[in-house]
Amino acid sequence: MMDRQAGVFNRVVSGSGRKAAVSVTDTNWGYIIRPGENALMRAAYGEMAASFAGVLLGMGAYGLWLLPNATDAADLLPFRIAGTVVFFVTAALLYLIARRGLCYEVHVDLQRRVLRTARRNRHGRATPIRSVPIAEIESVYLQRAQASFMRNQLCVRIAGERGQTQVAVGSEAELAPILQRMTPDLRKQAEEIARPERVQPVFKPRVRSAFAAR
């Protein structure tokens, strides 16, 4: 668990007296932007449901061969095999979903100078999805909702890509402080990467030649 090992504290971006839709967790290498408490709870329930459904499907796949005359009925054998494969594949997919987690989060790593996207499960284990160097991020901006039923999005644009990468969703009051924090952080990191390092001159001691005048 990346943020547990880093010794972190959680700073919630509040939203006018209600539970926040976004939270920011500071670490010793940067900070993590993730959904608020309600979204985390829904994600945990979804993971538990996926795990339970996966167990049921796995038992169903095995139970197909426990039915009476399961091995004797040759005409039903292809259907049993197909059902077993479908059940096992679906159970495996649900297990992977539950293991990776349903909580989407973004890591702003100022030490390694990368922006990571990840999924975190209810046990606190993060599975990285993608890592992008900060130097490749062209801009970070707030995309306001066009309708009342839509949500504002905090996004970044990556060089060479047409689409956008979502960082967080919420109200403008919740996303604006994160935008104000990310903008100088990403700009500073990009400038430090682009700035050429000054090579210090190396002074070598003069060695007297054997033919030098004495």
C-alpha positions in Angstrom: 0.0 0.0 0.0 1.8 3.0 -1.3 0.1 5.7 0.8 0.1 3.6 4.0 3.9 3.1 3.8 4.5 6.7 3.1 3.1 8.1 6.4 0.3 10.1 5.0 -2.5 12.3 6.2 -5.8 12.8 4.3 -7.1 16.2 3.4 -10.7 16.2 2.3 -11.9 18.9 -0.1 -15.2 19.9 1.5 -18.3 20.8 -0.4 -20.6 23.2 1.4 -21.5 21.1 4.4 -22.0 17.8 2.6 -19.7 14.9 2.2 -17.0 15.7 -0.2 -16.9 14.1 -3.7 -13.1 14.4 -3.9 -10.2 13.8 -1.4 -6.5 14.6 -1.5 -4.0 12.4 0.3 -0.6 13.9 0.8 2.4 11.5 0.7 6.2 11.9 1.0 6.4 11.6 -2.8 3.5 13.7 -3.9 -0.3 13.3 -3.4 -3.2 11.1 -4.4 -6.5 12.3 -5.7 -9.4 9.9 -5.2 -13.2 10.0 -4.8 -14.8 10.9 -1.5 -16.2 8.7 1.2 -19.5 8.0 -0.5 -17.9 6.8 -3.7 -15.4 4.7 -1.7 -18.3 3.0 0.1 -20.2 2.3 -3.1 -17.0 0.9 -4.7 -16.5 -1.4 -1.6 -20.1 -2.7 -1.9 -19.5 -3.3 -5.6 -16.4 -5.3 -5.0 -18.1 -7.5 -2.4 -21.0 -8.1 -4.8 -18.5 -9.0 -7.6 -16.7 -11.4 -5.2 -19.9 -13.1 -4.1 -21.2 -13.4 -7.7 -17.8 -14.9 -8.7 -18.0 -17.5 -6.0 -21.5 -18.5 -7.0 -20.6 -18.8 -10.6 -17.6 -20.9 -9.7 -19.8 -23.2 -7.6 -22.3 -23.3 -10.5 -19.6 -24.4 -13.0 -18.5 -27.2 -10.7 -22.1 -28.1 -9.9 -22.9 -28.9 -13.5 -20.9 -32.0 -13.2 -22.6 -33.1 -10.0 -26.0 -33.4 -11.6 -27.5 -36.9 -12.0 -26.1 -38.7 -15.1 -23.7 -35.8 -15.7 -21.1 -38.0 -17.3 -23.3 -40.6 -18.9 -25.5 -38.3 -21.1 -23.2 -37.8 -24.1 -25.7 -35.6 -25.9 -25.5 -33.0 -23.0 -21.8 -33.2 -22.7 -21.0 -30.2 -25.1 -23.6 -28.0 -23.3 -22.0 -28.9 -19.9 -18.5 -28.1 -21.2 -19.7 -24.8 -22.7 -21.5 -23.9 -19.5 -18.5 -24.7 -17.4 -16.2 -22.5 -19.5 -18.6 -19.6 -19.5 -19.2 -19.8 -15.7 -15.4 -20.1 -15.0 -14.5 -17.2 -17.3 -17.1 -15.0 -15.9 -16.1 -15.9 -12.3 -12.5 -15.1 -13.1 -13.4 -11.7 -14.6 -15.5 -10.9 -11.5 -12.6 -12.0 -9.3 -10.1 -9.7 -11.1 -12.5 -6.8 -10.9 -12.9 -7.3 -7.2 -9.2 -7.7 -6.7 -8.2 -4.6 -8.7 -10.9 -2.6 -7.1 -13.5 -0.1 -8.4 -12.0 3.1 -6.9 -10.2 5.1 -9.6 -7.5 7.4 -8.4 -4.6 9.5 -9.7 -1.1 9.7 -8.2 0.9 12.9 -8.7 4.4 11.6 -8.1 6.7 14.7 -7.8 9.7 12.5 -7.0 9.6 10.3 -10.1 7.9 13.1 -12.1 5.1 11.0 -13.3 1.3 11.0 -13.2 -0.1 7.6 -12.5 -3.7 6.3 -12.7 -4.6 3.3 -10.6 -7.4 1.3 -9.1 -7.6 0.7 -5.4 -9.6 -2.1 -3.8 -11.4 -2.1 -0.4 -8.3 -3.6 1.3 -6.2 -0.6 0.3 -4.2 -2.3 -2.4 -3.5 -0.1 -5.5 -3.1 -1.6 -9.0 -1.4 0.8 -11.4 -3.2 1.3 -14.8 -0.9 3.8 -16.5 2.1 6.0 -15.9 2.7 9.2 -17.9 5.8 11.4 -17.5 4.9 14.9 -16.3 6.9 16.3 -19.2 4.3 14.9 -21.6 1.3 16.7 -19.9 0.4 19.7 -22.0 -2.3 21.2 -19.7 -4.6 20.6 -16.7 -8.0 22.2 -16.8 -11.5 22.2 -15.4 -14.2 21.1 -17.8 -17.5 22.4 -16.6 -20.7 20.4 -16.9 -23.0 21.3 -19.8 -26.1 20.2 -18.0 -27.4 19.9 -14.5 -27.3 16.1 -14.5 -23.6 16.1 -15.6 -20.6 16.5 -13.3 -17.6 18.8 -13.6 -14.4 17.1 -14.5 -10.8 17.9 -13.7 -8.7 16.6 -16.7 -5.2 16.6 -18.1 -4.3 16.6 -21.7 -1.3 14.5 -22.8 0.9 15.3 -25.7 0.1 13.3 -28.8 -3.3 12.1 -27.7 -6.7 13.4 -28.9 -8.7 12.6 -25.8 -8.3 13.6 -22.2 -7.4 11.8 -19.0 -9.8 12.3 -16.1 -8.4 13.2 -12.8 -11.5 13.8 -10.6 -15.2 14.7 -10.8 -17.2 16.9 -8.5 -18.4 20.4 -8.0 -16.4 23.4 -9.1 -15.8 24.4 -5.5 -14.2 21.0 -4.9 -12.1 20.8 -8.0 -10.8 24.4 -8.1 -8.4 24.0 -5.2 -7.0 20.8 -6.8 -6.5 22.6 -10.1 -4.8 25.5 -8.3 -2.4 23.0 -6.7 -1.7 20.8 -9.7 -1.0 23.7 -12.1 2.1 25.1 -10.5 3.3 21.6 -9.4 3.1 20.2 -13.0 4.6 23.4 -14.5 7.5 23.3 -12.1 8.2 19.7 -12.7 8.1 20.2 -16.5 10.4 23.2 -16.3 12.9 21.3 -14.2 12.9 18.4 -16.7 13.3 20.7 -19.6 16.1 22.7 -18.0 19.5 21.4 -19.2 21.8 20.4 -16.4 25.0 22.4 -16.1 28.0 20.3 -16.5 30.7 21.1 -14.0 34.2 21.3 -15.6 36.6 18.6 -14.5 40.0 19.9 -13.6 42.7 17.3 -14.0 46.0 17.7 -12.2 48.9 18.5 -14.5 51.3 15.6 -14.8 54.9 16.4 -15.4 56.2 14.8 -18.6 59.4 12.9 -18.6 60.6 15.3 -21.3 59.7 18.4 -19.4 62.4 20.9 -18.6 63.9 20.5 -15.2 
